[in-house]
Each structure stands twice: as C-alpha cells, then as structure tokens.
Amino acid sequence: MSLRPDMNNQNPNNPNFRNPNIPTATYTNHVYENEVKNKQLTSKITSDPQGIIPNSIYKVFSHEMRNKTTMILIAFLVALSAGIVIALLALRPYLFSSEIKKAPWGWYVIPVIFLLISSVYFVSQSLELSGIKKSVSMYRDNLRMGSSVTPPFITLLYRKLVLRQVYYTWLVIGFLFYVGIFTLVLWALKDRTFGKLDFKKWIHETFKDPNLIIYILCGIMAGVLVIFIINAIFRKKRIIDIQSFFGDAIMNYSEVAEKRSEANRRCVKYFFLSILLILVIPIIVYIILRKTVLRGGK
C-alpha cells in the first residue's frame, strides 16, 4: 500500500480540495454541535438551569432570590393580615369587644404601623428581586460573549450585607429602646392620677385593656429580637460565602471595614440625638401643662 499523501486533495483545481484555514458548513456545524453538547453537559453539573453560570456564583444569586421571595411573601401576608384587622375594627368592632360600637383610635395604631412597614418592605424587596433577575440575565449574556468578570452585583451585595448588618443592629436597638420606654410608661401610668392629670382615664379611654396592649408590645419586642438574631446569623453566613467563593478578587475589605466604622459612628450619633430629643419633649409638655391645665386647677 502506498503511504504517499493524496496530492489530488491538495490541488486547488481539484473539486474535492478543502482549504483547512476556511471552515466549511459541515465543520461549523460540528463545532456548534460540540458547544451545544458542552452546554448540556454543564447544565447537568451546575445549579444554573441554562448551565452557564458557575455554581459558586449562581449559588449566591439563587440564595438571594429565594431570600427575597420569602421576604416578599412574609411582607404580603403581614400587610394582608393588618389590612383585615383594620377593616374589621372599622366595620365589625364588636368582634373584638361586645361592649363597644366604635373602636377607639388607639386600637388602630399597631395594625396601621404593621401595614405601613410591611407595604414599604414588600415594594423594596420586589424591586431588589427584579434587579437580581436582571443581573442574572446580564451575567449569562456576558459569559456567552466570553467575559468572565465577576458581576458587579456580587460586589454591591457584599457591601450591602456588611452595612445592612450595622443599620439593622441600630434599628433594632432603637426599636427596643423606644417601644420599651413606651411600654414601661404605659405600665406605670395606666392606673395613676396626678391632680387634673388623669392618666388612668385617658389611657383606659384610648386602650380598652392596657394590660393586653402591654403584653402585645412585650411579645412584639421579643419577636423582633428573635428575628433579628436569626437574620444576623444568616446574613453572616452569606457574607462568609461570598468571601470564600470570591476571595480578594471582588472587594477591598479594608475599604468596607472603614465604611462600616463610619456607619456605626453615624448611627451612634443619631441614636443619642434622638434620646436627647426624647428627654426634651417631656419637659416641653410639662411646661405647657403647667401653664394651662395645672394653673387652671389653682
């Protein structure tokens, strides 16, 4: 058998000639088929349904989407429940107490607060979920075009998680402090009368059962504290996941630490300014009462 190469296929005039530098339709199709097979194989071993985003990054995306979806659902249920309570107080107050025909305005305070907070939270979480989905879509497009740069969403998420931990901590501290003071004052004055300052009458006209309100507020404070601790643990885990997956490639940790210190100082300043304001308000109220109600009794 002759081992010489077939020179006919190397002759440009030969109809069977193929220049290896020019891909044919068959060659292009073959490459495309290989790419499709690779994507199909990758989709089997990655969490991304399209098999494009690496597991380490898609895990962060999917966790954030699940977290946002859960928060949206909880906010919706809280808002719906608060709305139902408000409607029943307005239309069927006898369901809460057979002795009244119209619910006192104080009964609306807690459900209205829950409705407002949950509604704002629902909208903000929905917007963030939409932004995450857009980031996933854009990152897939970048990977298809050959870009493997870590998506900006990861960097922003890391910074947001670190700073959010600071803000949530001080928000919970402020909430427990002020609600605790209100609960303590309500408990101390619910059965007290000082001359013309009939706190017992005012409080019992505002709240049908002050003791029940005190128990509810204590339960709310305990629930907020438990939820804060659980969220802080999960938030810390998300921060550690980002650090372990991406290392120093996405974030200047010293810069984030500096921003965290600035946020702490800012929150401390606002918190103590609010305390000073709270201390001034009772003095102003006392002066007004002294010049009006108390003077009229003399």
Buried (B, 14 or more C-beta within 10 A) or exposed (E): EEEEEEEEEEEEEEEEEEEEEEEEEEEEEEEEEEEEEEBEEBBEEBBBEBBBBBEBBBBBBBBBBEBBEEBBEBBBEBBEBBBEBBEBBEEEBEEBEEEEEEBBEBBBEBBBEBBEBBBEBBEBBBEBBEBBEEBBEEBBEBBEEEEEEBBEBBBBBBBEBBBBBBBBBBBBBBBBBEBEEEBEEBBEBBEEEEEEBEBBEEBBEBBBEBEEBBEEBBEBBEEBEEEBEEBBEEBEEBBEBBBEBBEEEBBEEEEBEEBBEEBBEEBEEEBEEEBEEEEEEEEEEEEEEEEEEBEEEE
